[in-house]
């Protein structure tokens, strides 16, 4: 397993812990924080790409 695969698995694991195991209210708070801080622009595509690599 290469470094790209391990990195993608780490990112996907973080995404699952924040997104899949959270309630609707926490998801809204996380999205608002990401949008307000401008972090949504790089993080959402990064999470999407890492999920594609892992799967």
Secondary structure, DSSP 8 states (H G I E B T S, - for coil): --HHHHHHHHHHHHHIIIIITS-HHHHHHHHHHHHHHTTHHHHHHHHHHHHHHH-
